[in-house]
């Protein structure tokens, strides 16, 4: 008895299909995107208008609210990326709990496309969110000195950061048993920038916290974004940040692949 061979798998085509699915869901349920953008905007307004005068006076060389807006905006932009990737974990967990992932496993599609659809959709969502938050930052006094090439380098760098942490959040979403657990698992990604150089210089921190702040991944990432946008020294922060991103992306991808391919 002869059997008909299945058609070849097309990972790129299947990934594009899954990307369209995720983009349509974002358009159908815009409340999640609005929520993910609203939190960084609230923090931006809080730190600039309420704390900016005091914290700005403590910056090297002094300064007020305007100087602090320039200092804190890169950290808020990074927080926007982290807030967006948190939504990825929630979306993946929703697919897991609703059974659609189990259905995709039985279909003749490239398995990796299910995950890459989430990743690409979240990266595009992060680009949109960063654009909105950067616009708000400009309205409240953020005055970057970057030229067009430096803006382009910043955009590329932020895409790399988003790509790395999205893969980590995909894995966290797959590992979570509930949607509530998936929403809580990435919270350290939003809190860690507070323990870096995002909101105050690390020199002002106690010794133990300063040591942690200088060696955790978000400090070199923030310093790279700040240097590209404001012309401050980057030194070796960019290479350290990209190394962190590569390690996080690889870890997240391998972990997510293992979780996705396991038997139910």
Phi and psi in degrees as a GROMACS rama.xvg file:
@    title "Ramachandran Plot"
@    xaxis  label "Phi"
@    yaxis  label "Psi"
@TYPE xy
-84.689  146.804  UNK-2
-119.051  142.977  UNK-3
-81.9597  129.815  UNK-4
-68.3328  142.255  UNK-5
-71.8541  147.138  UNK-6
-64.245  158.348  UNK-7
-65.1829  147.444  UNK-8
-78.4947  146.487  UNK-9
-127.581  88.1416  UNK-10
-56.6886  -39.7811  UNK-11
-66.45  -45.7245  UNK-12
-64.046  -42.9404  UNK-13
-65.8267  -38.1204  UNK-14
-64.0096  -39.4891  UNK-15
-63.3476  -38.6359  UNK-16
-63.8628  -45.2849  UNK-17
-67.0608  -33.1349  UNK-18
-63.4621  -44.5134  UNK-19
-60.9896  -39.3554  UNK-20
-59.687  -46.4552  UNK-21
-69.7414  -36.5046  UNK-22
-66.3583  -39.1296  UNK-23
-65.2167  -36.6057  UNK-24
-67.2255  -37.7378  UNK-25
-63.2101  -38.6703  UNK-26
-71.5699  -33.6067  UNK-27
-73.9567  -31.6175  UNK-28
-124.319  74.1422  UNK-29
-71.7618  -11.5602  UNK-30
-61.3634  -35.5218  UNK-31
-66.0285  -43.2488  UNK-32
-62.7646  -42.2544  UNK-33
-62.7818  -41.5778  UNK-34
-63.9948  -42.1697  UNK-35
-67.0336  -28.6747  UNK-36
-82.6697  -33.7652  UNK-37
-63.4764  -38.662  UNK-38
-62.4902  -49.1269  UNK-39
-61.1694  -35.3086  UNK-40
-64.6997  -41.7412  UNK-41
-62.4709  -44.1491  UNK-42
-63.0689  -39.2226  UNK-43
-61.2653  -48.5266  UNK-44
-64.2721  -38.8604  UNK-45
-63.0487  -48.6597  UNK-46
-74.1815  -31.8698  UNK-47
-79.6715  -49.7563  UNK-48
-88.3426  -27.5136  UNK-49
-100.629  -44.0714  UNK-50
-104.107  -9.38144  UNK-51
-61.6391  -39.9702  UNK-52
-63.4313  -43.1876  UNK-53
-73.3597  -49.6327  UNK-54
-68.4236  -32.0395  UNK-55
-65.9262  -32.054  UNK-56
-67.9984  -22.247  UNK-57
-90.4368  0.00262165  UNK-58
-72.1543  153.607  UNK-59
-56.967  125.63  UNK-60
87.5512  0.61365  UNK-61
75.005  -163.991  UNK-62
127.458  168.782  UNK-63
-120.23  -143.177  UNK-64
-63.0433  -38.2603  UNK-65
-65.3794  -43.0378  UNK-66
-65.0067  -37.771  UNK-67
-71.3627  -31.8373  UNK-68
-59.6254  -41.8763  UNK-69
-66.8953  -33.6162  UNK-70
-74.5199  -42.01  UNK-71
-87.3177  -21.9734  UNK-72
-57.1376  -43.1466  UNK-73
-59.4592  -36.678  UNK-74
-66.6185  -39.6564  UNK-75
-66.5493  -37.2102  UNK-76
-62.2527  -43.0944  UNK-77
-65.0007  -40.3961  UNK-78
-61.0879  -33.2215  UNK-79
-62.8024  -42.9579  UNK-80
-61.3676  -44.9474  UNK-81
-66.0066  -37.1932  UNK-82
-63.8981  -39.3039  UNK-83
-67.906  -43.2074  UNK-84
-68.7488  -23.1924  UNK-85
-60.6896  -36.8123  UNK-86
-63.7972  -26.3749  UNK-87
-64.1869  -45.308  UNK-88
-58.9948  -39.8527  UNK-89
-66.204  -44.3402  UNK-90
-63.4163  -43.1801  UNK-91
-64.1507  -42.915  UNK-92
-63.6569  -36.625  UNK-93
-62.5097  -43.0851  UNK-94
-62.4021  -38.5291  UNK-95
-66.8161  -45.7586  UNK-96
-74.3336  -27.4097  UNK-97
-84.7384  -8.97028  UNK-98
90.6176  -0.686096  UNK-99
-69.4356  -31.0823  UNK-100
-63.0481  -42.3173  UNK-101
-60.6796  -36.993  UNK-102
-67.5947  -42.4212  UNK-103
-62.1266  -33.711  UNK-104
-63.7321  -27.9384  UNK-105
-87.2637  -9.68374  UNK-106
-88.6288  154.224  UNK-107
-84.3567  73.361  UNK-108
-135.3  160.033  UNK-109
-66.4355  122.717  UNK-110
-59.2252  -38.3326  UNK-111
-63.6191  -23.2057  UNK-112
-65.2551  -29.7256  UNK-113
-62.3962  -40.7623  UNK-114
-78.8696  -42.0047  UNK-115
-65.2054  -28.7879  UNK-116
-62.2611  -42.5813  UNK-117
-64.8971  -42.8063  UNK-118
-63.8738  -50.9214  UNK-119
-64.4725  -40.0744  UNK-120
-62.6569  -40.6595  UNK-121
-69.7035  -36.3055  UNK-122
-63.4345  -42.6688  UNK-123
-64.4253  -39.1274  UNK-124
-63.6329  -38.8186  UNK-125
-64.7115  -40.4828  UNK-126
-61.0283  -43.7832  UNK-127
-63.3559  -45.5227  UNK-128
-64.0907  -43.0438  UNK-129
-62.8331  -38.6895  UNK-130
-61.459  -44.0484  UNK-131
-65.6986  -47.1055  UNK-132
-67.0857  -37.0124  UNK-133
-62.8462  -38.8673  UNK-134
-61.811  -42.3806  UNK-135
-64.4805  -40.5566  UNK-136
-60.7824  -39.4896  UNK-137
-63.2692  -35.3242  UNK-138
-69.4815  -29.7543  UNK-139
-95.4618  7.24966  UNK-140
119.911  2.77705  UNK-141
-69.9608  125.462  UNK-142
-129.989  79.9195  UNK-143
-68.5222  152.094  UNK-144
-105.996  9.6675  UNK-145
-67.3574  143.398  UNK-146
-88.0232  173.663  UNK-147
-54.7789  -38.2584  UNK-148
-66.0817  -38.9103  UNK-149
-70.8131  -34.4699  UNK-150
-62.6155  -41.7666  UNK-151
-64.9534  -41.1751  UNK-152
-64.3526  -38.9674  UNK-153
-62.5051  -44.1754  UNK-154
-61.767  -45.4093  UNK-155
-63.0341  -40.0766  UNK-156
-64.9161  -42.8195  UNK-157
-66.4864  -34.5625  UNK-158
-63.0887  -41.6212  UNK-159
-62.6923  -42.2152  UNK-160
-63.636  -46.5485  UNK-161
-61.1882  -43.7297  UNK-162
-59.2053  -43.6782  UNK-163
-64.9038  -49.2593  UNK-164
-76.4212  -23.9229  UNK-165
-63.6303  -42.8434  UNK-166
-61.9289  -38.8732  UNK-167
-62.662  -41.9522  UNK-168
-72.0257  -30.3577  UNK-169
-60.0967  -44.712  UNK-170
-63.8126  -41.3037  UNK-171
-63.7124  -37.561  UNK-172
-66.0821  -40.4147  UNK-173
-67.9961  -34.0071  UNK-174
-77.9665  -20.5752  UNK-175
-77.049  143.503  UNK-176
-85.5698  -24.0379  UNK-177
-136.217  164.118  UNK-178
-65.9607  -36.6614  UNK-179
-63.6876  -40.5508  UNK-180
-64.859  -37.3166  UNK-181
-67.4541  -31.79  UNK-182
-73.5807  -26.2729  UNK-183
-90.0395  -28.3829  UNK-184
-59.2614  -40.795  UNK-185
-84.0923  4.95377  UNK-186
-55.9431  -37.2789  UNK-187
-56.8572  -27.4648  UNK-188
-66.8203  -26.269  UNK-189
-88.1083  -30.8738  UNK-190
-82.2495  -31.6163  UNK-191
-60.1911  -35.3055  UNK-192
-57.4183  -26.3046  UNK-193
-68.4109  -23.9657  UNK-194
-100.399  30.5859  UNK-195
-130.136  -154.668  UNK-196
-93.9717  17.9331  UNK-197
-72.3088  -36.3545  UNK-198
-115.617  -27.3311  UNK-199
-142.829  152.983  UNK-200
-62.1505  144.167  UNK-201
-65.1622  -22.5915  UNK-202
-62.327  -23.5519  UNK-203
-86.4285  -1.34641  UNK-204
-91.9786  155.122  UNK-205
-58.582  158.546  UNK-206
-56.3517  -49.4465  UNK-207
-63.5116  -44.5746  UNK-208
-68.5203  -37.406  UNK-209
-62.6919  -40.2857  UNK-210
-61.4086  -45.7242  UNK-211
-63.6542  -43.295  UNK-212
-62.3969  -36.6078  UNK-213
-76.2269  -22.1374  UNK-214
-111.279  -0.0298203  UNK-215
-83.9208  158.875  UNK-216
-67.2847  -26.1751  UNK-217
-75.7828  -25.2886  UNK-218
-64.6281  -51.2777  UNK-219
-63.5796  -31.3711  UNK-220
-65.3341  -46.7003  UNK-221
-64.0896  -43.4208  UNK-222
-63.7016  -33.7266  UNK-223
-68.0542  -45.8769  UNK-224
-62.9875  -43.1133  UNK-225
-64.067  -41.0903  UNK-226
-66.1851  -40.0118  UNK-227
-67.3795  -38.3876  UNK-228
-86.3774  -33.8239  UNK-229
-111.729  -3.20099  UNK-230
76.7008  15.2565  UNK-231
-78.6222  159.773  UNK-232
-61.4103  133.422  UNK-233
-97.1518  -33.3321  UNK-234
53.9467  -126.713  UNK-235
-99.9794  14.4273  UNK-236
-61.4406  -38.0565  UNK-237
-62.7856  -44.5448  UNK-238
-67.9827  -39.4244  UNK-239
-63.631  -43.5258  UNK-240
-62.7478  -44.4043  UNK-241
-66.3217  -33.9932  UNK-242
-64.858  -44.205  UNK-243
-58.4805  -45.0581  UNK-244
-62.9295  -42.3359  UNK-245
-62.7715  -43.436  UNK-246
-65.6113  -42.1423  UNK-247
-67.3371  -41.9993  UNK-248
-62.4582  -45.1117  UNK-249
-65.421  -43.9211  UNK-250
-61.8521  -46.868  UNK-251
-62.302  -42.3773  UNK-252
-63.8475  -48.3887  UNK-253
-65.0021  -40.1252  UNK-254
-65.4265  -46.0176  UNK-255
-63.6184  -41.7784  UNK-256
-62.0592  -43.1296  UNK-257
-63.2911  -44.1481  UNK-258
-66.2405  -39.0843  UNK-259
-70.5645  -34.6352  UNK-260
-86.4716  -5.72716  UNK-261
-70.5193  153.832  UNK-262
-74.1343  145.834  UNK-263
